[in-house]
Amino acid sequence: MSSRSTVMVKNAIVSSSHELASFWGANTLQRGGNVVDAALATSAVLTVVQNNMCGLGGDLFALMKINGKITEINGSGRAASASTIESFTKKGLKQIPSRGPLAAITVPGIVHAWGELSKYATMELKDLLAPAVKYAETGFPITEKYAGSIRASQNSLGNFGEWRRIFIPGGLFPSRGDLFIQKDLANSLRAIIERGPEDFYKGELSERLVEGIADQGGILNSDDFADHESTWNTNPISTEYRGVKIFETSPNSQGATILLWLNMLESFDLVAFDSEKVSKLLIDTCLRAYAERARSIADPKFFPLPRDFTSKSFAQEVLNSERLDIHLKDAEPPDGDTTYFAVADQEGNCMSVIQSNYMGFGSGLVPKGTGTVIHNRGCYFSLDHSHHNSLSPGKRTFHTLCASLGEKDGETNFAVGTMGGDVQPQINVQLMTQLIDFNKDLQRAIDQPRWIIPMTIYERPTTIYCEFEPYDALTLSGRLRVERLGGLSSMAGHAQAVYRTQDGLFGAADPRGDGASVGF
């Protein structure tokens, strides 16, 4: 049984993690906008109705297919000019704090990415961002999951005055269905509309952001904001898996992990195996792909991805290798919030987009009067000079965000992605094998119970969490402890997807989250 039916339409579709965002994306398409217009409208609404997971203070990655050509935009920020390893170690710190001013050390990239994407839009930015302004200004009914996220963040963020004022107004936690209003955020969105996305980096809004960051002890300065730019790539990394060409967001995104993993899996006929053997094979190849991820993915300007990383020959080398256990400490359960959405039309134009604050509500630092929570993505950096993801001014950190897009015979086949931090490749590969190997209905593929193995690039995997009754084989001869989740769990991500065939467009959203697919 599916949690709901797969949405099936002819013209265009949006699948996102919030029904209001999906509605306005589809509405934009219906009013004559293209997939980029719809993506901008969807993205902006999400920064209001799910700014526990994403926001103006976060990052964005996207794969864009327009008129048959796929390009990608990397809207992730770089480390502040003052963020040296010595600046932290002199404070007696062995790692970068995950919350507070010293976690807010990379420039937020999403607004600049909006400006870049708007060059491909057909509608005015003021029209595309208007729904987001409306929901910030007059409010929206808060979901149970959003209200729960605020409560869960109280212990780590409750001492930050601006965060508490906005998200726990009057000292009262919002409840499901309450109208949640964010006037300061509405004003920041208006500034972006009136003076353009560049105002976030070089204008009046930037001045307010930088002043507010400095007032709370942060180190991002006006030059850091002014120097920021998104990166376009006209040749995204890709591989072919069973006749489907899979594109992924390039490093510093972890998307290359998925390509290596799929290249290993192609050596096996999954359909010929029973479910226990499939799970064991997926887990074994997962651990191999993640070990290589930990060695090889970082900011390519500082540490280029090995040239053969996405090749079939390298996958065979990894399959024959015993280089698995390179990690430093035991892994902990995942901690991160992100939101993914996809847009597609009947001509095959498509957007696969992911945006995030990293951990829920990011650093918790909110520059006064902006309503913008600055993300804490920079806390993923290492303070070890010898590590390839070591902190350095102007450097992008290894990034958990990754978005996927598939083509078959040159035509758009699917777009898929999920929240989940470091486990995103695990969720995406489980979905792709369900779709490609087992030809499963889109919504049923997303509903399928999952397993996840938490681990950052610094950690040794210790536990596999399962949404189903685990097989003995999942322990892999005692190497992993098995823990069962109580049914479908947000720990296993909130995935969205669109699928395209000659018969039409299909959309699905994850029952673990608040998502919806809307088309026309």
C-alpha positions in Angstrom: 0.0 0.0 0.0 1.1 3.5 -0.8 0.7 6.4 1.6 -1.0 8.2 -1.2 -1.3 7.9 -5.0 1.4 9.1 -7.3 0.3 12.5 -8.8 -0.1 12.2 -12.6 -0.4 15.2 -14.9 0.3 16.2 -18.5 1.8 19.7 -18.5 4.0 20.4 -15.5 4.6 19.4 -11.9 6.3 20.5 -8.7 7.2 18.2 -5.8 8.4 20.0 -2.7 8.6 19.4 1.1 5.7 21.9 1.8 2.3 22.0 0.1 2.3 25.9 0.0 5.6 25.9 -1.8 4.4 23.2 -4.3 1.2 25.2 -4.9 3.0 28.4 -5.8 5.5 26.6 -8.0 2.7 25.0 -9.9 0.7 28.3 -10.0 3.7 30.0 -11.5 3.9 27.4 -14.2 0.2 27.7 -14.9 0.5 31.5 -15.3 3.0 30.9 -18.1 6.3 30.8 -16.2 9.1 28.3 -17.0 10.7 25.8 -14.7 13.2 28.4 -13.4 10.4 30.8 -12.5 8.6 28.0 -10.7 11.8 27.0 -8.9 12.4 30.5 -7.7 8.9 30.9 -6.4 9.1 27.5 -4.7 12.5 28.2 -3.2 11.4 31.5 -1.8 8.2 30.2 -0.2 10.3 27.4 1.5 12.6 30.0 3.0 9.5 31.3 4.9 7.4 28.2 5.7 10.3 25.9 6.4 13.1 28.2 7.6 14.0 25.7 10.2 15.3 23.7 7.3 16.4 26.5 4.9 16.4 30.2 4.6 18.0 33.4 3.3 20.9 32.6 5.6 21.6 29.2 3.9 23.0 27.6 0.7 21.5 26.2 -2.5 22.7 23.7 -5.2 20.7 23.0 -8.4 20.8 21.0 -11.6 19.0 22.8 -14.4 17.9 21.3 -17.7 16.7 23.9 -20.2 16.1 23.2 -23.9 18.0 19.9 -23.6 21.1 21.2 -21.9 22.0 20.4 -18.3 24.0 22.9 -16.2 24.5 23.2 -12.4 24.8 26.1 -10.0 26.8 25.9 -6.8 25.3 28.4 -4.4 27.3 27.5 -1.4 29.3 30.0 0.7 33.0 30.4 1.4 34.7 30.7 4.8 35.2 34.2 6.2 38.6 35.9 5.7 39.0 35.9 9.5 38.2 32.2 9.9 41.7 30.6 10.3 42.5 27.5 12.2 44.6 29.5 14.6 41.7 31.9 15.3 39.8 28.9 16.8 42.7 27.0 18.4 43.8 30.2 20.2 40.4 30.1 22.0 41.2 26.6 23.2 38.8 25.0 20.7 39.5 21.6 19.1 36.6 21.8 16.7 34.4 24.6 15.4 31.3 25.1 17.6 28.1 23.8 15.9 25.9 26.7 17.2 26.3 30.4 17.9 28.4 33.2 16.4 31.5 31.1 15.7 29.4 28.6 13.8 28.3 31.4 11.4 31.6 31.5 9.4 30.5 30.9 5.8 28.7 33.4 3.6 25.1 32.4 2.9 24.8 31.6 -0.9 21.1 31.1 -1.7 20.2 34.7 -2.5 23.1 35.1 -4.9 22.0 31.9 -6.6 18.5 33.3 -6.9 20.0 36.3 -8.8 21.9 34.0 -11.1 19.0 31.7 -11.8 16.7 34.7 -12.5 18.7 35.3 -15.6 16.9 32.3 -17.0 13.5 33.3 -15.7 10.7 34.9 -17.8 8.9 36.6 -14.9 9.9 39.5 -12.7 11.5 38.6 -9.4 8.9 40.8 -7.5 6.2 38.5 -8.8 8.1 35.3 -8.0 8.9 36.3 -4.5 5.5 37.9 -3.7 4.0 34.7 -2.2 7.0 34.4 0.1 6.6 38.0 1.2 2.9 37.4 1.9 3.5 34.4 4.1 6.2 36.2 6.1 4.1 39.4 6.4 0.6 37.9 7.2 1.6 34.5 8.4 1.0 30.9 7.5 -0.4 28.0 9.5 2.5 26.3 11.2 2.8 22.5 10.7 3.2 20.0 13.6 6.7 19.2 12.4 7.8 22.8 12.2 6.4 23.4 15.7 8.2 20.4 16.9 11.4 21.6 15.4 11.2 24.9 17.4 10.7 23.0 20.6 13.6 20.6 19.8 15.8 23.6 19.1 15.0 25.4 22.4 17.9 23.7 24.3 20.6 24.7 21.8 19.3 28.0 20.6 17.0 29.4 23.3 19.7 31.7 24.7 20.0 33.6 21.4 17.7 36.6 21.9 16.7 37.3 18.3 16.1 33.7 17.5 14.0 33.3 20.7 12.0 36.5 20.0 11.1 35.4 16.5 10.4 31.7 17.0 9.1 31.6 20.5 7.2 34.9 20.5 6.1 36.1 23.9 7.8 33.1 25.4 5.1 30.8 23.9 5.9 27.9 21.6 3.8 28.0 18.4 1.5 25.0 18.1 0.2 23.2 15.0 -2.2 25.5 13.1 -1.1 28.7 14.7 -0.5 31.6 12.3 3.2 32.2 12.3 4.3 35.8 11.3 7.8 37.0 10.5 7.7 40.8 9.8 11.5 41.2 9.7 11.9 38.4 7.2 9.2 40.0 5.0 11.2 43.3 5.0 14.4 41.5 4.0 12.5 39.8 1.1 11.2 43.2 0.0 14.7 44.6 0.0 15.8 41.8 -2.3 12.8 42.5 -4.6 13.3 46.3 -4.6 17.1 46.5 -4.9 17.9 43.0 -6.3 19.7 40.0 -4.8 22.9 42.0 -4.8 21.5 44.1 -1.9 22.1 41.0 0.3 25.8 41.2 -0.5 26.7 44.8 -1.3 23.8 47.0 -0.3 21.7 48.2 2.7 20.5 44.7 3.6 24.1 43.5 3.6 25.1 46.3 6.0 22.4 45.3 8.4 23.4 41.7 8.2 27.1 42.4 8.8 26.4 44.8 11.6 24.1 42.3 13.3 26.6 39.5 12.9 29.4 41.7 14.4 27.1 42.8 17.3 26.7 39.1 18.4 30.4 38.2 18.1 30.4 36.8 14.5 33.3 37.2 12.1 31.8 37.5 8.7 32.5 41.0 7.4 31.4 43.2 4.5 34.2 42.1 2.2 33.3 38.4 2.7 29.7 39.2 1.6 30.8 41.5 -1.3 33.3 38.9 -2.6 30.8 36.0 -2.7 29.7 34.6 -6.0 27.9 31.4 -7.2 29.6 29.0 -9.5 28.2 27.7 -12.8 29.3 24.4 -14.3 28.2 23.5 -17.8 29.6 19.9 -17.4 28.1 18.3 -14.3 29.5 15.0 -13.1 27.6 12.0 -14.4 27.7 8.3 -15.0 25.4 5.8 -16.8 23.6 3.2 -14.7 21.6 0.5 -16.6 20.8 2.8 -19.5 20.0 5.9 -17.4 22.5 8.8 -17.4 22.7 10.1 -13.8 23.8 13.7 -13.2 24.9 14.9 -9.8 25.9 18.2 -8.2 29.8 18.4 -8.3 32.2 18.9 -5.4 32.2 20.5 -2.9 28.8 18.6 -3.0 28.9 15.0 -2.0 27.0 14.0 -5.1 30.0 12.1 -6.6 29.5 9.5 -3.8 26.3 8.5 -5.6 28.0 8.0 -8.9 30.8 5.8 -7.5 28.2 3.8 -5.6 26.0 3.2 -8.7 29.1 2.2 -10.7 29.8 -0.5 -8.2 26.2 -1.7 -8.1 26.1 -2.1 -11.9 28.3 -5.1 -11.6 25.4 -7.0 -9.9 21.9 -8.0 -11.1 19.8 -6.8 -8.1 16.6 -8.2 -9.6 18.0 -11.7 -9.4 18.7 -11.4 -5.6 16.3 -11.8 -2.7 15.6 -8.7 -0.6 18.1 -9.8 2.2 20.9 -10.2 -0.3 20.0 -6.8 -2.0 20.2 -5.1 1.3 23.5 -6.6 2.2 25.0 -5.7 -1.1 23.7 -2.1 -0.9 25.2 -1.7 2.6 28.6 -3.2 1.7 28.9 -0.9 -1.4 27.7 2.0 0.7 30.5 1.6 3.2 33.0 1.4 0.3 31.6 4.5 -1.4 31.6 6.4 1.9 35.2 5.5 2.6 36.2 7.0 -0.7 34.0 10.0 -0.1 35.9 10.6 3.1 39.2 10.6 1.2 38.4 12.6 -1.9 35.6 15.2 -1.7 36.2 18.8 -0.7 36.5 22.2 -2.3 38.0 21.3 -5.7 39.9 24.6 -5.8 41.9 23.3 -2.8 41.6 19.5 -3.3 40.5 18.4 -6.8 38.3 15.3 -7.1 40.5 12.4 -8.5 39.9 12.4 -12.3 38.8 8.8 -12.4 36.5 8.9 -9.3 33.3 8.5 -11.3 34.6 5.9 -13.8 33.6 2.3 -14.0 37.3 1.2 -13.7 37.7 3.0 -10.4 34.5 1.4 -9.1 36.0 -2.0 -9.8 39.1 -1.0 -7.9 37.0 0.0 -4.9 35.1 -3.3 -5.1 38.3 -5.2 -4.9 39.8 -3.0 -2.2 39.9 -3.5 1.6 40.4 0.2 2.3 37.3 0.6 4.4 38.1 1.7 7.9 39.8 5.1 7.7 37.6 7.1 10.1 38.5 8.7 13.4 35.6 8.3 15.8 32.3 6.6 16.3 29.4 8.1 14.4 26.4 9.7 16.0 22.8 9.8 14.7 22.3 12.4 11.9 21.7 16.0 12.8 20.8 18.2 9.9 17.8 19.9 8.2 17.5 20.5 4.5 14.7 20.7 1.9 14.7 19.4 -1.6 12.2 20.0 -4.5 11.9 19.3 -8.2 10.1 21.0 -11.1 9.5 19.5 -14.5 7.4 20.3 -17.6 6.2 18.2 -20.6 9.0 19.4 -22.8 11.6 17.9 -20.5 12.8 21.1 -18.9 13.6 20.3 -15.3 15.0 21.8 -12.0 16.5 19.6 -9.3 17.1 21.9 -6.3 18.3 21.5 -2.7 18.7 24.2 0.0 19.6 24.2 3.6 20.6 25.9 6.9 22.6 22.7 7.7 21.4 21.9 11.3 17.9 23.0 12.3 17.8 26.8 12.3 21.6 26.9 11.5 23.8 28.7 13.9 20.9 30.4 15.7 22.5 33.8 15.0 19.9 36.2 13.7 21.2 39.7 12.8 18.7 42.1 14.4 16.0 43.4 12.1 16.6 40.9 9.3 14.7 37.8 10.3 17.5 35.8 8.7 19.1 32.9 10.6 22.7 32.5 9.4 23.5 28.9 8.7 26.2 26.8 10.5 27.6 25.0 7.5 31.1 26.0 8.3 31.2 23.9 11.4 31.8 20.9 9.1 35.4 22.1 8.5 38.2 20.4 10.3 40.8 22.3 12.4 43.4 19.7 11.4 45.8 21.4 9.0 46.5 18.0 7.3 42.9 17.2 6.5 41.7 17.9 3.0 38.6 19.6 4.4 40.6 21.8 6.8 39.4 25.3 7.5 40.9 28.1 5.3 39.7 31.6 4.5 37.7 31.7 1.2 37.3 27.9 1.1 34.1 26.0 0.7 33.5 23.1 3.1 32.6 19.5 2.1 28.9 19.9 1.6 26.2 17.3 2.3 23.7 18.9 -0.2 23.3 16.9 -3.4 20.7 16.9 -6.1 20.1 14.2 -8.8 18.7 14.2 -12.3 18.3 11.3 -14.7 18.1 11.1 -18.5 17.1 8.1 -20.6 17.8 8.2 -24.4 18.6 11.9 -24.0 15.2 12.7 -22.5 14.5 13.8 -18.9 13.6 10.7 -16.9 13.6 11.8 -13.2 14.7 14.3 -10.6 15.1 13.1 -7.0 16.6 14.4 -3.7 16.1 14.4 0.0 17.1 16.0 3.3 19.2 14.0 5.6 22.7 15.5 5.9 25.4 12.9 5.4 22.9 10.1 4.6 21.5 11.8 1.5 23.4 9.5 -0.9 22.1 6.5 1.0 18.5 7.6 0.5 19.0 8.6 -3.1 20.6 5.3 -4.1 17.8 3.3 -2.4 15.3 5.4 -4.4 17.1 5.1 -7.7 17.5 1.3 -7.4 13.8 1.0 -6.7 13.0 3.1 -9.8 15.6 1.8 -12.2 16.2 -1.8 -11.2 12.8 -2.7 -9.8 10.6 -0.4 -11.9 8.6 0.6 -8.9 5.8 3.2 -8.8 7.2 6.6 -7.8 5.2 7.1 -4.6 5.8 3.5 -3.6 9.5 3.9 -4.0 9.5 6.9 -1.7 7.2 5.1 0.8 9.5 2.1 0.9 11.1 1.5 4.3 14.7 2.6 4.4 17.9 2.0 6.3 20.6 4.6 7.1 24.1 4.5 8.4 25.1 7.8 10.0 28.7 9.0 9.5 30.5 12.2 8.6 33.7 12.2 6.6 35.5 12.1 10.0 33.7 9.0 11.5 33.7 5.3 11.6 30.2 3.8 11.0 28.9 1.9 14.0 25.1 1.6 13.6 22.6 0.9 10.9 19.1 2.2 11.6 16.2 0.4 9.9 12.6 1.3 9.3 11.8 -2.4 8.8 12.5 -5.6 10.8 16.2 -6.0 10.2 17.8 -9.0 8.6 20.7 -10.7 10.4 22.7 -10.0 7.3 22.5 -6.3 8.0 25.0 -6.6 10.8 27.7 -7.5 8.2 29.3 -10.1 10.5 29.1 -8.0 13.5 30.7 -4.8 12.1 27.5 -2.7 12.6 25.0 -2.6 15.4 21.4 -2.8 14.1 18.7 -0.5 15.6 15.1 -0.5 14.5 13.3 2.8 14.0 9.7 3.0 15.1 8.2 3.0 11.6 8.8 5.7 9.0 11.2 8.2 10.5 12.5 11.7 9.6 16.0 10.2 10.4 15.6 8.5 7.0 15.0 11.7 5.2 12.2 13.6 3.5 12.5 12.8 -0.2 10.7 14.3 -3.2 10.8 13.3 -6.8 9.4 13.8 -10.3 9.3 11.2 -13.1 8.7 11.8 -16.8 7.6 9.4 -19.5 5.9 9.7 -22.9 2.6 9.3 -21.0 3.1 12.3 -18.8 4.6 13.6 -15.6 4.5 11.9 -12.2 5.2 13.4 -8.8 5.6 12.1 -5.3 6.4 13.4 -1.8 7.6 11.8 1.4 5.1 10.7 4.0 7.9 11.3 6.6 7.6 15.1 6.0 5.0 17.7 5.0 5.6 17.5 1.3 3.2 17.5 -1.6 3.2 17.2 -5.4 1.1 19.7 -7.4 0.7 19.8 -11.1 -1.7 20.9 -13.8 
